[in-house]
């Protein structure tokens, strides 16, 4: 009797595995979906300090030209999506690529994304991806229409927009998402010359419902060669809340530490708190208010060579007009104030900076097959 039960159980297990294998094999045979995505963000900024250089600030990488109409980002992306594998290739041009990828050689600055990945389990909830990809750190994107404000926050401009390496991600359900990454460095496509030390990162996201989401991302590594290697430990934490049908809120903070010298037990630190609130007036109009601070007295991320380092607060307000879902016309006024005179002003320096910016951005997508 016992033998019959065990034989029956074994038969059921074999049948179930055969069924899963057949289903999995059928899934691999499915044709992938291929789509095309495009985005163009044109802009004009007027800086009331009237700096001599067109590139206004060394710590800003978006919409960073004075009294000049230009293209911040023009992006063309092809995506391949399949239940078991995926890939994305995206090329870019614009002032954002020129400024933010300045450390990359040759045509590398024109690569927005180049990645490929595949599922590691039958339910396609565990993925391994490798290549160059948008950063999992922070709540702001290089694509301006995905952000509540036109210009990027100080913490977004001075943490990675892109990363390269490999990621292992797991989404067990709609609420939780986990990611671990081995990286080439702090916003690097190629590892720093002379460095043999990989960097690492993590992400944990919790979205209990459509109105609330929490995120914690980390980076552990270095941005220097082995000879002068100083370890960097970084956290980005934020919460995003839809308080009502019309009012949204983002609260976040960057906190980082870096060794003062190689092998040292003493650390320099920086932090950057932020609050953004968005009010949706109607289906075509919205406005947002941002209050932020960036405290980097030791110049770990933003070096000023001044007594108080980069200790800057800012306020901005924008008005957005969206006549169609894929078209955005935006206007923003922004004020920055620092403890030291660090902002170029008519051949000298000032501790205040006021500027206005305008943008017309268009995106499109098309399924190819």
Secondary structure, DSSP 4 states (H G I P E B T S, - for coil): -HHHHHHHHHHHHHHHHHHHHHHHHHHHTSPPEEEEEEEEEEEEEEETT--SSSS--TT--SS--SSEEEEEEEEEEEEEE-SSEEEEEEEEESHHHHHHTTTS-GGGGGEEEEEEEEESSTTS-EEEEEEEEE-SSSS--SSGGGSSSSSPPHHHHTS-SEEEEEEEEE--SSSEEEEEEEESSTT-SSPPTT----EEEEEEEEEEETTEEEEEEEEEE-SS-GGG---EEEEEEEEEEE-SSSEEEEEEEEEEEEESSTT-S-EEEEEEEEEEEEEE-SSSEEEEEEEEEEEETT-SSS---STT-EEEEEEEEEEEEEEETTEEEEEEEEEEEESS--EEETTEEESEEEEEEEEEEEEEEEE--
